[in-house]
Amino acid sequence: MSEHVGRDIATSVVVKGARIEVRPGRTLSVAHRAAPPGSPHAGTVVFFAHGGGGNKNQWRYQWDALAADGYELVAWDFAGHGESPTPSPASGAYRGEQTITDYRALFDRFKGKSNVLVAHSLGTGSTLALLDRLSNEDRLGEVNAVLLLGTQEGRPQPRSPALPVWLLELLKPWFARGFKRLAWHPDASRVLVDYESKVARRNRMAIFRALIQDAPWANPAGLSRLDLSVVVLSGDSDGLTPAEGGRALALALPAARFEVVARCGHQLMLERPDAVNAALRSLLGDVDAKTAAAVAEER
């Protein structure tokens, strides 16, 4: 974590949001940071979509770095996560269509001249589904680049058995131990792992099950139409979405690059922020260069 020498933000709340109505009847906790006046990156917006059971503050290392660079940033807690409201699973609030509609509403509200989407785990499925929808509407050009972390080609299958919700809650400590073993590299910071585990205890099993059962994902047949710059990163020790799945996704996309991050589990943006920030800055550099070239050509 060399980019943050002298300031440990492993257990800090950096990505702070406010509840806003993203569309009629739908409220989420959203963090938005505008580009500062005079920023050379004004007009480029970076969107961060967290994974299932996660929250927007898990992007704190990337948020901190790109805020210092002067980019406009947007991150949010999906319904039932973080500081967003937690409707009853029986309401249908966690269906894939609802999640994609939220994502699209946020994209349409905050999009700039150039837009980069960054996503982790289940958030990558929402991102791919959004791209699929934009492609169908001939709007794919509104997204300039994508960074996907801890992902796979196909929709994830539920790991928890079909048990009553009360029993799932009773078994939550057992599931949490299994998640910790599969999600983190053995050498990950104990302080970081303990902090994230404590935050995750607030997650409700009923919500997570509802989310997994109808997780948004792109139609595999449509992946070949997503012709834009994509980088897929996988941890070499990821027990939840092994690197083979990330490689398969990258191969199914027309213009994707795949990389394995060494000594890293599933939580790439937290375990190896240096590698994730480098990949993100490289993507943004390419976007900035293309934008500058287009502006010069117009002149």
C-alpha positions as CSV (number, residue, x, y, z in Angstrom):
1,M,0.0,0.0,0.0
2,S,2.9,2.3,-0.9
3,E,0.6,4.9,-2.4
4,H,-0.7,5.7,1.1
5,V,2.5,5.9,3.1
6,G,2.0,7.9,6.3
7,R,-1.8,7.6,6.2
8,D,-3.4,4.3,6.9
9,I,-7.0,4.3,5.6
10,A,-7.5,0.6,6.0
11,T,-10.2,1.1,8.7
12,S,-11.3,4.6,7.7
13,V,-14.6,5.7,6.2
14,V,-13.4,7.6,3.2
15,V,-16.3,7.2,0.7
16,K,-19.0,9.2,2.4
17,G,-22.4,9.5,0.8
18,A,-25.9,10.8,1.4
19,R,-29.3,9.2,0.7
20,I,-30.8,10.5,-2.5
21,E,-33.8,9.4,-4.5
22,V,-32.1,8.0,-7.6
23,R,-35.5,7.4,-9.2
24,P,-39.1,7.6,-8.1
25,G,-39.6,5.6,-4.9
26,R,-36.0,4.3,-4.9
27,T,-33.5,5.8,-2.4
28,L,-29.8,4.8,-2.2
29,S,-26.8,6.1,-0.3
30,V,-24.6,7.8,-3.0
31,A,-21.2,9.4,-2.8
32,H,-20.4,12.0,-5.5
33,R,-17.2,14.0,-5.7
34,A,-17.0,16.6,-8.5
35,A,-13.8,17.3,-10.2
36,P,-12.1,20.4,-8.6
37,P,-12.0,23.6,-10.6
38,G,-9.2,23.6,-13.2
39,S,-8.7,19.8,-13.1
40,P,-7.2,18.4,-16.3
41,H,-9.5,15.5,-15.9
42,A,-12.8,17.5,-15.8
43,G,-15.4,15.7,-17.8
44,T,-14.2,12.2,-17.0
45,V,-16.4,10.4,-14.4
46,V,-15.4,7.2,-12.7
47,F,-18.2,5.0,-11.3
48,F,-17.6,2.3,-8.6
49,A,-20.0,-0.7,-8.1
50,H,-19.3,-2.9,-5.1
51,G,-20.0,-6.6,-4.8
52,G,-22.7,-8.6,-2.9
53,G,-22.5,-8.0,0.8
54,G,-20.0,-5.1,0.2
55,N,-20.4,-1.3,0.4
56,K,-19.1,1.8,-1.3
57,N,-16.4,2.4,1.3
58,Q,-14.5,-0.7,0.0
59,W,-13.4,1.6,-2.8
60,R,-11.6,3.9,-0.3
61,Y,-8.1,3.3,-1.7
62,Q,-9.2,4.0,-5.3
63,W,-11.4,6.9,-4.2
64,D,-8.5,8.5,-2.3
65,A,-6.0,8.1,-5.1
66,L,-8.3,9.4,-7.9
67,A,-9.6,12.2,-5.8
68,A,-6.0,13.4,-5.5
69,D,-5.7,13.1,-9.3
70,G,-8.7,15.3,-9.8
71,Y,-11.3,13.0,-11.3
72,E,-15.1,13.1,-10.8
73,L,-16.1,10.1,-8.8
74,V,-19.4,8.3,-8.0
75,A,-20.0,5.3,-5.7
76,W,-23.1,4.0,-4.1
77,D,-24.4,1.3,-1.8
78,F,-26.8,-1.1,-3.6
79,A,-30.2,-1.6,-2.0
80,G,-29.8,-3.4,1.4
81,H,-26.1,-2.6,1.6
82,G,-24.1,-0.1,3.6
83,E,-26.0,3.1,4.3
84,S,-28.8,2.4,1.8
85,P,-32.3,1.5,2.9
86,T,-33.1,-2.3,3.4
87,P,-36.5,-3.1,2.0
88,S,-38.0,-6.5,2.7
89,P,-36.8,-9.2,0.4
90,A,-40.5,-10.0,-0.2
91,S,-40.9,-6.6,-1.9
92,G,-38.9,-7.6,-4.9
93,A,-36.5,-4.8,-4.2
94,Y,-33.4,-7.0,-4.9
95,R,-34.5,-8.4,-8.3
96,G,-31.9,-8.0,-11.0
97,E,-34.1,-5.6,-13.0
98,Q,-34.4,-3.2,-10.0
99,T,-30.6,-3.3,-9.6
100,I,-29.9,-2.5,-13.3
101,T,-32.5,0.3,-13.2
102,D,-30.7,1.9,-10.2
103,Y,-27.4,1.6,-12.0
104,R,-28.7,3.1,-15.2
105,A,-30.4,6.0,-13.3
106,L,-27.1,6.8,-11.6
107,F,-25.2,6.6,-14.8
108,D,-27.6,8.9,-16.6
109,R,-27.5,11.4,-13.7
110,F,-23.8,11.7,-13.3
111,K,-22.2,10.7,-16.7
112,G,-19.7,13.0,-18.3
113,K,-18.1,13.3,-21.6
114,S,-16.0,10.3,-20.8
115,N,-17.0,7.5,-18.4
116,V,-15.2,4.6,-16.8
117,L,-16.9,1.9,-14.9
118,V,-15.2,0.0,-12.1
119,A,-16.8,-3.0,-10.4
120,H,-16.1,-5.9,-8.1
121,S,-17.6,-9.4,-7.8
122,L,-21.5,-9.2,-8.1
123,G,-21.1,-5.6,-9.1
124,T,-19.3,-6.8,-12.3
125,G,-22.5,-8.7,-13.2
126,S,-24.5,-5.5,-12.9
127,T,-21.9,-3.6,-14.9
128,L,-22.0,-6.2,-17.7
129,A,-25.8,-6.2,-17.7
130,L,-25.8,-2.4,-18.0
131,L,-23.3,-2.5,-20.9
132,D,-25.5,-5.1,-22.6
133,R,-28.5,-2.9,-22.2
134,L,-26.6,0.2,-23.5
135,S,-25.3,-1.8,-26.4
136,N,-28.9,-2.8,-27.4
137,E,-29.8,0.8,-27.3
138,D,-26.8,1.9,-29.4
139,R,-25.4,3.8,-26.4
140,L,-22.3,1.7,-25.7
141,G,-20.1,4.5,-26.9
142,E,-21.1,6.5,-23.7
143,V,-18.7,4.2,-21.8
144,N,-15.1,4.5,-22.6
145,A,-13.4,1.8,-20.4
146,V,-14.2,-0.8,-17.8
147,L,-12.2,-2.4,-14.9
148,L,-13.7,-5.7,-13.6
149,L,-12.3,-7.3,-10.4
150,G,-12.9,-10.8,-9.0
151,T,-15.4,-11.9,-11.7
152,Q,-16.3,-14.7,-14.1
153,E,-18.0,-15.4,-17.4
154,G,-21.2,-17.0,-16.1
155,R,-23.7,-16.0,-13.5
156,P,-22.6,-17.1,-10.0
157,Q,-24.5,-20.0,-8.4
158,P,-25.9,-19.8,-4.9
159,R,-23.6,-21.4,-2.4
160,S,-25.9,-21.4,0.6
161,P,-28.5,-24.2,0.9
162,A,-32.2,-23.6,0.6
163,L,-32.7,-23.2,4.3
164,P,-35.2,-21.1,6.3
165,V,-34.0,-17.5,6.8
166,W,-34.0,-17.9,10.6
167,L,-31.6,-20.9,10.2
168,L,-29.4,-19.0,7.7
169,E,-29.1,-16.2,10.3
170,L,-28.2,-18.8,13.0
171,L,-25.5,-20.2,10.7
172,K,-24.2,-16.8,9.7
173,P,-20.9,-17.2,11.8
174,W,-20.3,-20.5,9.9
175,F,-20.8,-18.8,6.5
176,A,-18.6,-15.9,7.6
177,R,-15.7,-18.2,8.5
178,G,-16.0,-19.9,5.1
179,F,-16.1,-16.6,3.3
180,K,-13.0,-15.4,5.1
181,R,-11.1,-18.5,4.2
182,L,-12.1,-18.3,0.5
183,A,-12.1,-14.5,0.0
184,W,-8.8,-13.4,1.5
185,H,-5.1,-14.3,0.8
186,P,-3.5,-15.8,4.0
187,D,-1.1,-12.9,4.1
188,A,-3.8,-10.2,4.0
189,S,-3.6,-7.6,6.8
190,R,-5.3,-9.0,9.9
191,V,-6.4,-5.5,10.8
192,L,-8.1,-5.1,7.4
193,V,-9.7,-8.5,7.4
194,D,-11.0,-8.0,11.0
195,Y,-12.4,-4.6,10.1
196,E,-14.2,-5.8,7.0
197,S,-15.5,-8.9,8.8
198,K,-17.0,-6.7,11.5
199,V,-18.7,-4.4,8.9
200,A,-20.1,-7.5,7.1
201,R,-21.8,-8.8,10.2
202,R,-24.5,-6.2,9.6
203,N,-25.5,-7.9,6.3
204,R,-28.8,-9.9,6.4
205,M,-28.7,-13.4,5.0
206,A,-32.2,-13.0,3.6
207,I,-31.1,-10.0,1.5
208,F,-28.0,-11.7,0.3
209,R,-30.0,-14.8,-0.7
210,A,-32.5,-12.7,-2.6
211,L,-29.7,-10.8,-4.4
212,I,-27.9,-14.0,-5.4
213,Q,-31.0,-15.7,-6.7
214,D,-31.6,-13.0,-9.3
215,A,-28.1,-11.5,-9.7
216,P,-27.9,-9.4,-12.9
217,W,-25.4,-10.7,-15.5
218,A,-24.9,-10.2,-19.1
219,N,-26.3,-12.6,-21.7
220,P,-23.3,-14.7,-22.7
221,A,-24.4,-14.5,-26.3
222,G,-24.1,-10.7,-26.1
223,L,-20.6,-10.5,-24.7
224,S,-19.1,-10.3,-28.2
225,R,-21.0,-7.1,-28.8
226,L,-19.3,-5.3,-25.9
227,D,-16.5,-3.9,-28.0
228,L,-14.8,-1.5,-25.7
229,S,-11.6,-1.4,-23.6
230,V,-12.0,-3.8,-20.6
231,V,-9.4,-4.9,-18.1
232,V,-10.2,-8.0,-16.0
233,L,-8.2,-8.6,-12.8
234,S,-8.2,-11.8,-10.7
235,G,-6.5,-12.7,-7.5
236,D,-4.3,-15.8,-7.8
237,S,-5.7,-17.1,-4.5
238,D,-9.4,-16.1,-5.0
239,G,-11.5,-19.0,-3.8
240,L,-14.8,-17.4,-4.7
241,T,-14.2,-16.4,-8.3
242,P,-11.0,-18.3,-9.3
243,A,-8.8,-16.7,-12.0
244,E,-10.0,-19.3,-14.6
245,G,-13.4,-17.6,-14.6
246,G,-11.9,-14.2,-15.1
247,R,-9.8,-15.4,-18.0
248,A,-12.8,-17.0,-19.6
249,L,-14.7,-13.7,-19.4
250,A,-11.8,-11.8,-20.9
251,L,-11.6,-14.2,-23.8
252,A,-15.3,-13.8,-24.5
253,L,-15.0,-10.0,-24.7
254,P,-13.7,-8.5,-28.0
255,A,-11.2,-6.0,-26.5
256,A,-10.4,-7.3,-23.0
257,R,-7.1,-7.7,-21.3
258,F,-6.7,-10.2,-18.4
259,E,-4.2,-10.1,-15.6
260,V,-3.6,-12.1,-12.4
261,V,-2.7,-10.3,-9.3
262,A,-0.1,-12.2,-7.2
263,R,-0.6,-13.0,-3.5
264,C,-4.2,-11.8,-3.6
265,G,-7.6,-13.2,-2.9
266,H,-11.1,-12.0,-3.9
267,Q,-10.9,-8.5,-2.3
268,L,-8.5,-7.1,-4.8
269,M,-9.2,-3.4,-4.3
270,L,-8.5,-3.8,-0.6
271,E,-5.7,-6.4,-0.5
272,R,-3.7,-5.0,-3.4
273,P,-4.8,-1.4,-4.0
274,D,-1.4,-0.6,-5.6
275,A,-2.0,-3.1,-8.4
276,V,-5.7,-2.0,-8.8
277,N,-4.8,1.7,-8.8
278,A,-2.1,1.1,-11.4
279,A,-4.5,-0.7,-13.7
280,L,-7.2,2.0,-13.2
281,R,-4.8,4.8,-13.9
282,S,-3.5,3.1,-17.0
283,L,-7.1,2.8,-18.3
284,L,-7.8,6.4,-17.4
285,G,-4.6,7.5,-19.1
286,D,-5.7,5.8,-22.3
287,V,-9.1,7.5,-22.1
288,D,-7.6,10.9,-21.5
289,A,-5.3,10.5,-24.5
290,K,-8.1,9.5,-26.8
291,T,-10.2,12.4,-25.5
292,A,-7.4,14.9,-26.1
293,A,-6.8,13.5,-29.6
294,A,-10.5,13.8,-30.4
295,V,-10.6,17.4,-29.2
296,A,-7.5,18.3,-31.2
297,E,-9.1,16.7,-34.3
298,E,-12.2,18.8,-33.9
299,R,-10.1,21.9,-33.8
